[in-house]
Amino acid sequence: MLKNNQKDIIFILTKGEVLACARELKIPEERVTDEALELVKDKINREFGRWPEIVKEVLTQVSQCPLELTCFPSCCWWKEGRCIFPR
């Protein structure tokens, strides 16, 4: 993978990370077969199948005013077209 694209990637799970989990669980690496890796991939695909909803939920949460106000130009925290309230 090109290093300059890494900043654009949100989530990657490598075989090495799966093997690290196996080691934490004291499961021998030999038991982490291609079939087991496929099962991991399938499970993650099912769980992350609703990623658009997860992204929208998070973005909605972080875009809400920490003071629970509606942002508008006359707000005392509104400067140069954006909220400057320290978060």
MOPAC internal coordinates of N, CA, C and O (Angstrom, degrees):
PM7 1SCF
backbone

  N    0.0000 0     0.00 0     0.00 0    0    0    0
  C    1.4443 1     0.00 0     0.00 0    1    0    0
  C    1.5219 1   108.61 1     0.00 0    2    1    0
  O    1.2310 1   120.44 1   -38.90 1    3    2    1
  N    1.3049 1   116.76 1   141.10 1    3    2    1
  C    1.4522 1   121.10 1  -179.97 1    5    3    2
  C    1.5203 1   110.37 1   -74.55 1    6    5    3
  O    1.2310 1   120.84 1   -45.84 1    7    6    5
  N    1.3239 1   116.00 1   134.16 1    7    6    5
  C    1.4584 1   120.32 1  -177.70 1    9    7    6
  C    1.5194 1   112.59 1   -62.60 1   10    9    7
  O    1.2310 1   119.78 1   146.39 1   11   10    9
  N    1.3296 1   118.02 1   -33.61 1   11   10    9
  C    1.4607 1   119.13 1  -178.19 1   13   11   10
  C    1.5241 1   112.69 1   -70.25 1   14   13   11
  O    1.2310 1   119.30 1   165.98 1   15   14   13
  N    1.3168 1   118.94 1   -14.02 1   15   14   13
  C    1.4636 1   121.94 1   176.58 1   17   15   14
  C    1.5229 1   112.18 1   -91.59 1   18   17   15
  O    1.2310 1   119.57 1   169.26 1   19   18   17
  N    1.3202 1   118.42 1   -10.74 1   19   18   17
  C    1.4597 1   121.03 1  -175.27 1   21   19   18
  C    1.5200 1   112.59 1   -60.75 1   22   21   19
  O    1.2310 1   119.45 1   146.51 1   23   22   21
  N    1.3233 1   118.65 1   -33.49 1   23   22   21
  C    1.4572 1   120.34 1  -179.09 1   25   23   22
  C    1.5264 1   111.52 1   -67.59 1   26   25   23
  O    1.2310 1   120.00 1   160.84 1   27   26   25
  N    1.3226 1   117.61 1   -19.16 1   27   26   25
  C    1.4542 1   121.54 1  -179.60 1   29   27   26
  C    1.5270 1   113.00 1   -90.30 1   30   29   27
  O    1.2310 1   119.80 1   173.18 1   31   30   29
  N    1.3195 1   117.98 1    -6.82 1   31   30   29
  C    1.4596 1   121.64 1  -177.22 1   33   31   30
  C    1.5215 1   109.29 1   -94.14 1   34   33   31
  O    1.2310 1   120.58 1   -49.72 1   35   34   33
  N    1.3151 1   116.50 1   130.28 1   35   34   33
  C    1.4563 1   122.28 1  -178.05 1   37   35   34
  C    1.5256 1   111.58 1   -91.72 1   38   37   35
  O    1.2310 1   119.87 1   138.77 1   39   38   37
  N    1.3260 1   117.85 1   -41.23 1   39   38   37
  C    1.4603 1   119.78 1  -174.57 1   41   39   38
  C    1.5172 1   110.41 1  -148.47 1   42   41   39
  O    1.2310 1   121.06 1   -49.20 1   43   42   41
  N    1.3283 1   115.58 1   130.80 1   43   42   41
  C    1.4617 1   122.42 1   172.70 1   45   43   42
  C    1.5193 1   106.77 1  -141.73 1   46   45   43
  O    1.2310 1   120.84 1   -43.03 1   47   46   45
  N    1.3045 1   116.00 1   136.97 1   47   46   45
  C    1.4591 1   121.54 1   173.82 1   49   47   46
  C    1.5209 1   107.15 1  -119.88 1   50   49   47
  O    1.2310 1   120.73 1   -58.46 1   51   50   49
  N    1.3141 1   116.21 1   121.54 1   51   50   49
  C    1.4601 1   120.08 1  -177.82 1   53   51   50
  C    1.5195 1   110.72 1   -98.79 1   54   53   51
  O    1.2310 1   121.45 1   -17.12 1   55   54   53
  N    1.3206 1   114.83 1   162.88 1   55   54   53
  C    1.4586 1   120.54 1   175.40 1   57   55   54
  C    1.5289 1   109.46 1   -59.25 1   58   57   55
  O    1.2310 1   120.28 1   141.90 1   59   58   57
  N    1.3233 1   117.07 1   -38.10 1   59   58   57
  C    1.4612 1   121.01 1   178.28 1   61   59   58
  C    1.5186 1   112.42 1   -59.53 1   62   61   59
  O    1.2310 1   120.39 1   141.72 1   63   62   61
  N    1.3264 1   116.86 1   -38.28 1   63   62   61
  C    1.4648 1   120.37 1   178.42 1   65   63   62
  C    1.5243 1   111.25 1   -69.33 1   66   65   63
  O    1.2310 1   120.56 1   143.55 1   67   66   65
  N    1.3269 1   116.53 1   -36.45 1   67   66   65
  C    1.4652 1   120.11 1   175.81 1   69   67   66
  C    1.5288 1   109.46 1   -64.92 1   70   69   67
  O    1.2310 1   120.51 1   136.96 1   71   70   69
  N    1.3298 1   116.63 1   -43.04 1   71   70   69
  C    1.4662 1   120.35 1   178.46 1   73   71   70
  C    1.5279 1   111.14 1   -64.43 1   74   73   71
  O    1.2310 1   119.98 1   144.52 1   75   74   73
  N    1.3142 1   117.64 1   -35.48 1   75   74   73
  C    1.4686 1   120.70 1   176.78 1   77   75   74
  C    1.5252 1   110.42 1   -63.22 1   78   77   75
  O    1.2310 1   120.34 1   141.04 1   79   78   77
  N    1.3181 1   116.96 1   -38.96 1   79   78   77
  C    1.4667 1   120.65 1   176.08 1   81   79   78
  C    1.5230 1   110.38 1   -63.57 1   82   81   79
  O    1.2310 1   120.73 1   138.61 1   83   82   81
  N    1.3234 1   116.21 1   -41.39 1   83   82   81
  C    1.4692 1   120.42 1   177.96 1   85   83   82
  C    1.5236 1   109.99 1   -60.54 1   86   85   83
  O    1.2310 1   120.15 1   136.24 1   87   86   85
  N    1.3299 1   117.31 1   -43.76 1   87   86   85
  C    1.4679 1   120.58 1   178.59 1   89   87   86
  C    1.5255 1   111.17 1   -61.38 1   90   89   87
  O    1.2310 1   120.29 1   137.71 1   91   90   89
  N    1.3276 1   117.06 1   -42.29 1   91   90   89
  C    1.4649 1   120.61 1   177.74 1   93   91   90
  C    1.5201 1   111.18 1   -59.34 1   94   93   91
  O    1.2310 1   120.79 1   144.00 1   95   94   93
  N    1.3222 1   116.10 1   -36.00 1   95   94   93
  C    1.4666 1   121.47 1   179.57 1   97   95   94
  C    1.5242 1   112.47 1   -85.90 1   98   97   95
  O    1.2310 1   120.92 1  -176.54 1   99   98   97
  N    1.3467 1   115.84 1     3.46 1   99   98   97
  C    1.4705 1   122.46 1  -178.29 1  101   99   98
  C    1.5270 1   111.98 1    59.26 1  102  101   99
  O    1.2310 1   121.13 1  -143.19 1  103  102  101
  N    1.3291 1   115.45 1    36.81 1  103  102  101
  C    1.4625 1   122.41 1   175.74 1  105  103  102
  C    1.5202 1   106.82 1   -99.88 1  106  105  103
  O    1.2310 1   120.00 1   -53.32 1  107  106  105
  N    1.3283 1   117.60 1   126.68 1  107  106  105
  C    1.4672 1   119.77 1   179.94 1  109  107  106
  C    1.5313 1   111.28 1   -60.09 1  110  109  107
  O    1.2310 1   121.23 1   -38.48 1  111  110  109
  N    1.3285 1   115.25 1   141.52 1  111  110  109
  C    1.4653 1   119.83 1  -178.34 1  113  111  110
  C    1.5255 1   112.31 1   -59.63 1  114  113  111
  O    1.2310 1   120.19 1   151.41 1  115  114  113
  N    1.3220 1   117.25 1   -28.59 1  115  114  113
  C    1.4721 1   120.34 1   179.89 1  117  115  114
  C    1.5270 1   111.43 1   -62.05 1  118  117  115
  O    1.2310 1   120.35 1   155.31 1  119  118  117
  N    1.3294 1   116.93 1   -24.69 1  119  118  117
  C    1.4653 1   120.12 1  -178.96 1  121  119  118
  C    1.5279 1   111.45 1   -80.05 1  122  121  119
  O    1.2310 1   120.33 1   167.52 1  123  122  121
  N    1.3292 1   116.97 1   -12.48 1  123  122  121
  C    1.4624 1   120.71 1   177.81 1  125  123  122
  C    1.5281 1   106.97 1   -89.32 1  126  125  123
  O    1.2310 1   121.80 1   -99.58 1  127  126  125
  N    1.3109 1   114.15 1    80.42 1  127  126  125
  C    1.4633 1   121.84 1  -176.09 1  129  127  126
  C    1.5299 1   110.83 1   -82.26 1  130  129  127
  O    1.2310 1   121.19 1    -6.05 1  131  130  129
  N    1.3187 1   115.32 1   173.95 1  131  130  129
  C    1.4685 1   119.87 1   174.81 1  133  131  130
  C    1.5244 1   110.43 1   -59.32 1  134  133  131
  O    1.2310 1   120.99 1   143.37 1  135  134  133
  N    1.3372 1   115.72 1   -36.63 1  135  134  133
  C    1.4652 1   120.03 1   178.29 1  137  135  134
  C    1.5307 1   110.36 1   -64.20 1  138  137  135
  O    1.2310 1   120.44 1   137.36 1  139  138  137
  N    1.3285 1   116.76 1   -42.64 1  139  138  137
  C    1.4668 1   120.42 1   178.14 1  141  139  138
  C    1.5282 1   110.54 1   -63.06 1  142  141  139
  O    1.2310 1   120.46 1   139.20 1  143  142  141
  N    1.3276 1   116.72 1   -40.80 1  143  142  141
  C    1.4637 1   120.28 1   178.33 1  145  143  142
  C    1.5270 1   111.19 1   -64.05 1  146  145  143
  O    1.2310 1   120.20 1   141.88 1  147  146  145
  N    1.3285 1   117.22 1   -38.12 1  147  146  145
  C    1.4674 1   120.76 1   176.62 1  149  147  146
  C    1.5226 1   110.70 1   -64.01 1  150  149  147
  O    1.2310 1   120.62 1   140.08 1  151  150  149
  N    1.3458 1   116.42 1   -39.92 1  151  150  149
  C    1.4650 1   119.78 1   177.62 1  153  151  150
  C    1.5263 1   110.87 1   -63.62 1  154  153  151
  O    1.2310 1   120.48 1   139.29 1  155  154  153
  N    1.3327 1   116.69 1   -40.71 1  155  154  153
  C    1.4677 1   120.81 1   176.55 1  157  155  154
  C    1.5274 1   109.37 1   -60.67 1  158  157  155
  O    1.2310 1   120.69 1   132.48 1  159  158  157
  N    1.3303 1   116.28 1   -47.52 1  159  158  157
  C    1.4663 1   121.01 1  -179.48 1  161  159  158
  C    1.5296 1   110.95 1   -59.97 1  162  161  159
  O    1.2310 1   120.32 1   135.07 1  163  162  161
  N    1.3385 1   117.00 1   -44.93 1  163  162  161
  C    1.4635 1   120.86 1  -179.96 1  165  163  162
  C    1.5261 1   111.26 1   -62.28 1  166  165  163
  O    1.2310 1   120.70 1   136.03 1  167  166  165
  N    1.3274 1   116.26 1   -43.97 1  167  166  165
  C    1.4708 1   120.88 1  -179.30 1  169  167  166
  C    1.5331 1   110.33 1   -63.27 1  170  169  167
  O    1.2310 1   120.38 1   135.28 1  171  170  169
  N    1.3232 1   116.88 1   -44.72 1  171  170  169
  C    1.4655 1   120.35 1   179.48 1  173  171  170
  C    1.5236 1   110.36 1   -64.69 1  174  173  171
  O    1.2310 1   120.00 1   138.72 1  175  174  173
  N    1.3212 1   117.60 1   -41.28 1  175  174  173
  C    1.4682 1   120.34 1   177.82 1  177  175  174
  C    1.5226 1   111.43 1   -60.70 1  178  177  175
  O    1.2310 1   120.29 1   140.02 1  179  178  177
  N    1.3314 1   117.05 1   -39.98 1  179  178  177
  C    1.4656 1   120.18 1   178.23 1  181  179  178
  C    1.5218 1   110.75 1   -66.05 1  182  181  179
  O    1.2310 1   120.69 1   134.37 1  183  182  181
  N    1.3269 1   116.28 1   -45.63 1  183  182  181
  C    1.4639 1   120.41 1  -177.75 1  185  183  182
  C    1.5228 1   111.74 1   -67.60 1  186  185  183
  O    1.2310 1   120.48 1   140.18 1  187  186  185
  N    1.3345 1   116.69 1   -39.82 1  187  186  185
  C    1.4528 1   120.25 1  -178.42 1  189  187  186
  C    1.5167 1   112.65 1   -89.98 1  190  189  187
  O    1.2310 1   120.48 1  -173.65 1  191  190  189
  N    1.3096 1   116.69 1     6.35 1  191  190  189
  C    1.4506 1   120.08 1   178.27 1  193  191  190
  C    1.5204 1   112.61 1   -61.61 1  194  193  191
  O    1.2310 1   120.71 1   158.25 1  195  194  193
  N    1.3212 1   116.24 1   -21.75 1  195  194  193
  C    1.4590 1   120.05 1   179.35 1  197  195  194
  C    1.5262 1   111.27 1  -101.59 1  198  197  195
  O    1.2310 1   120.32 1  -152.26 1  199  198  197
  N    1.3259 1   116.99 1    27.74 1  199  198  197
  C    1.4656 1   120.43 1  -177.55 1  201  199  198
  C    1.5194 1   113.96 1   -57.03 1  202  201  199
  O    1.2310 1   118.43 1   145.90 1  203  202  201
  N    1.3497 1   120.60 1   -34.10 1  203  202  201
  C    1.4697 1   117.26 1   178.81 1  205  203  202
  C    1.5337 1   112.32 1   -60.53 1  206  205  203
  O    1.2310 1   120.44 1   140.99 1  207  206  205
  N    1.3298 1   116.77 1   -39.01 1  207  206  205
  C    1.4622 1   119.71 1   178.78 1  209  207  206
  C    1.5277 1   110.85 1   -67.42 1  210  209  207
  O    1.2310 1   120.50 1   141.03 1  211  210  209
  N    1.3383 1   116.64 1   -38.97 1  211  210  209
  C    1.4651 1   120.99 1   178.73 1  213  211  210
  C    1.5244 1   109.88 1   -62.64 1  214  213  211
  O    1.2310 1   120.40 1   133.97 1  215  214  213
  N    1.3259 1   116.84 1   -46.03 1  215  214  213
  C    1.4686 1   121.24 1  -179.78 1  217  215  214
  C    1.5257 1   110.19 1   -61.90 1  218  217  215
  O    1.2310 1   120.07 1   133.67 1  219  218  217
  N    1.3243 1   117.46 1   -46.33 1  219  218  217
  C    1.4643 1   120.70 1  -179.33 1  221  219  218
  C    1.5238 1   111.37 1   -62.78 1  222  221  219
  O    1.2310 1   120.49 1   140.51 1  223  222  221
  N    1.3293 1   116.67 1   -39.49 1  223  222  221
  C    1.4635 1   120.87 1   179.02 1  225  223  222
  C    1.5294 1   110.90 1   -62.38 1  226  225  223
  O    1.2310 1   120.46 1   132.73 1  227  226  225
  N    1.3206 1   116.73 1   -47.27 1  227  226  225
  C    1.4652 1   120.91 1  -179.77 1  229  227  226
  C    1.5233 1   110.77 1   -64.51 1  230  229  227
  O    1.2310 1   120.18 1   134.08 1  231  230  229
  N    1.3201 1   117.26 1   -45.92 1  231  230  229
  C    1.4628 1   120.28 1  -179.12 1  233  231  230
  C    1.5244 1   111.72 1   -63.28 1  234  233  231
  O    1.2310 1   120.42 1   143.55 1  235  234  233
  N    1.3221 1   116.80 1   -36.45 1  235  234  233
  C    1.4611 1   120.13 1   176.74 1  237  235  234
  C    1.5206 1   110.36 1   -64.97 1  238  237  235
  O    1.2310 1   120.48 1   137.41 1  239  238  237
  N    1.3362 1   116.68 1   -42.59 1  239  238  237
  C    1.4667 1   120.60 1  -179.97 1  241  239  238
  C    1.5221 1   111.71 1   -62.95 1  242  241  239
  O    1.2310 1   120.22 1   133.81 1  243  242  241
  N    1.3207 1   117.18 1   -46.19 1  243  242  241
  C    1.4679 1   119.45 1  -176.13 1  245  243  242
  C    1.5218 1   112.70 1   -74.80 1  246  245  243
  O    1.2310 1   120.23 1   161.01 1  247  246  245
  N    1.3236 1   117.17 1   -18.99 1  247  246  245
  C    1.4590 1   118.75 1  -179.63 1  249  247  246
  C    1.5206 1   112.27 1   -89.36 1  250  249  247
  O    1.2310 1   120.10 1   172.26 1  251  250  249
  N    1.3291 1   117.42 1    -7.74 1  251  250  249
  C    1.4569 1   119.74 1   179.76 1  253  251  250
  C    1.5215 1   110.43 1   -75.87 1  254  253  251
  O    1.2310 1   121.21 1   -33.11 1  255  254  253
  N    1.2895 1   115.28 1   146.89 1  255  254  253
  C    1.4596 1   121.75 1  -179.77 1  257  255  254
  C    1.5256 1   109.52 1   -65.04 1  258  257  255
  O    1.2310 1   119.72 1   -49.21 1  259  258  257
  N    1.3375 1   118.13 1   130.79 1  259  258  257
  C    1.4638 1   120.21 1   178.76 1  261  259  258
  C    1.5260 1   112.51 1   -65.48 1  262  261  259
  O    1.2310 1   120.53 1   162.75 1  263  262  261
  N    1.3248 1   116.60 1   -17.25 1  263  262  261
  C    1.4647 1   120.94 1   177.09 1  265  263  262
  C    1.5241 1   111.38 1   -95.09 1  266  265  263
  O    1.2310 1   121.07 1  -175.80 1  267  266  265
  N    1.3446 1   115.57 1     4.20 1  267  266  265
  C    1.4618 1   123.61 1  -178.08 1  269  267  266
  C    1.5276 1   111.54 1    59.51 1  270  269  267
  O    1.2310 1   121.10 1  -143.37 1  271  270  269
  N    1.3325 1   115.50 1    36.63 1  271  270  269
  C    1.4521 1   121.59 1   176.59 1  273  271  270
  C    1.5194 1   109.30 1  -106.25 1  274  273  271
  O    1.2310 1   120.76 1   -15.49 1  275  274  273
  N    1.3079 1   116.16 1   164.51 1  275  274  273
  C    1.4522 1   120.48 1   172.75 1  277  275  274
  C    1.5200 1   107.12 1   -90.41 1  278  277  275
  O    1.2310 1   120.72 1   -56.19 1  279  278  277
  N    1.3273 1   116.24 1   123.81 1  279  278  277
  C    1.4629 1   119.58 1  -178.57 1  281  279  278
  C    1.5232 1   109.95 1   -68.36 1  282  281  279
  O    1.2310 1   121.25 1   -46.60 1  283  282  281
  N    1.3089 1   115.21 1   133.40 1  283  282  281
  C    1.4480 1   121.18 1   176.93 1  285  283  282
  C    1.5218 1   108.47 1  -155.78 1  286  285  283
  O    1.2310 1   119.86 1   -23.20 1  287  286  285
  N    1.3216 1   117.87 1   156.80 1  287  286  285
  C    1.4622 1   121.56 1  -173.85 1  289  287  286
  C    1.5270 1   115.29 1   -56.97 1  290  289  287
  O    1.2310 1   119.04 1   155.54 1  291  290  289
  N    1.3249 1   119.43 1   -24.46 1  291  290  289
  C    1.4623 1   119.38 1  -179.14 1  293  291  290
  C    1.5333 1   112.92 1   -87.20 1  294  293  291
  O    1.2310 1   119.84 1   177.99 1  295  294  293
  N    1.3259 1   117.90 1    -2.01 1  295  294  293
  C    1.4712 1   121.62 1   177.46 1  297  295  294
  C    1.5325 1   108.48 1   -65.32 1  298  297  295
  O    1.2310 1   120.42 1   -39.30 1  299  298  297
  N    1.3304 1   116.80 1   140.70 1  299  298  297
  C    1.4657 1   119.88 1  -178.19 1  301  299  298
  C    1.5268 1   112.37 1   -66.42 1  302  301  299
  O    1.2310 1   120.03 1   162.35 1  303  302  301
  N    1.3400 1   117.55 1   -17.65 1  303  302  301
  C    1.4678 1   121.02 1   179.01 1  305  303  302
  C    1.5223 1   112.17 1   -93.83 1  306  305  303
  O    1.2310 1   119.71 1  -178.73 1  307  306  305
  N    1.3282 1   118.16 1     1.27 1  307  306  305
  C    1.4679 1   122.89 1  -176.92 1  309  307  306
  C    1.5204 1   109.43 1   -93.49 1  310  309  307
  O    1.2310 1   120.52 1   -65.56 1  311  310  309
  N    1.3206 1   116.62 1   114.44 1  311  310  309
  C    1.4622 1   121.43 1   179.27 1  313  311  310
  C    1.5226 1   108.97 1  -135.64 1  314  313  311
  O    1.2310 1   120.53 1   -44.44 1  315  314  313
  N    1.3072 1   116.59 1   135.56 1  315  314  313
  C    1.4583 1   122.87 1   175.60 1  317  315  314
  C    1.5264 1   113.18 1    51.33 1  318  317  315
  O    1.2310 1   120.68 1  -137.80 1  319  318  317
  N    1.3234 1   116.31 1    42.20 1  319  318  317
  C    1.4546 1   121.34 1   174.45 1  321  319  318
  C    1.5129 1   116.24 1    80.34 1  322  321  319
  O    1.2310 1   120.04 1  -167.18 1  323  322  321
  N    1.3424 1   117.53 1    12.82 1  323  322  321
  C    1.4760 1   118.51 1   178.68 1  325  323  322
  C    1.5222 1   110.24 1  -153.15 1  326  325  323
  O    1.2310 1   121.07 1   -17.53 1  327  326  325
  N    1.3123 1   115.56 1   162.47 1  327  326  325
  C    1.4630 1   122.42 1   177.51 1  329  327  326
  C    1.5282 1   108.42 1   -78.56 1  330  329  327
  O    1.2310 1   120.80 1   -49.38 1  331  330  329
  N    1.3204 1   116.08 1   130.62 1  331  330  329
  C    1.4688 1   119.49 1   179.64 1  333  331  330
  C    1.5275 1   111.67 1  -110.48 1  334  333  331
  O    1.2310 1   119.92 1  -166.05 1  335  334  333
  N    1.3442 1   117.75 1    13.95 1  335  334  333
  C    1.4629 1   120.59 1   179.12 1  337  335  334
  C    1.5241 1   108.95 1   -59.41 1  338  337  335
  O    1.2310 1   119.83 1   -52.07 1  339  338  337
  N    1.3375 1   117.92 1   127.93 1  339  338  337
  C    1.4745 1   119.41 1  -179.05 1  341  339  338
  C    1.5213 1   110.99 1   -67.03 1  342  341  339
  O    1.2310 1   120.84 1   -55.59 1  343  342  341
  N    1.3103 1   116.00 1   124.41 1  343  342  341
  C    1.4750 1   120.53 1  -177.71 1  345  343  342
  C    1.4920 1   110.72 1  -104.24 1  346  345  343
  O    1.2310 1   120.10 1   180.00 1  347  346  345

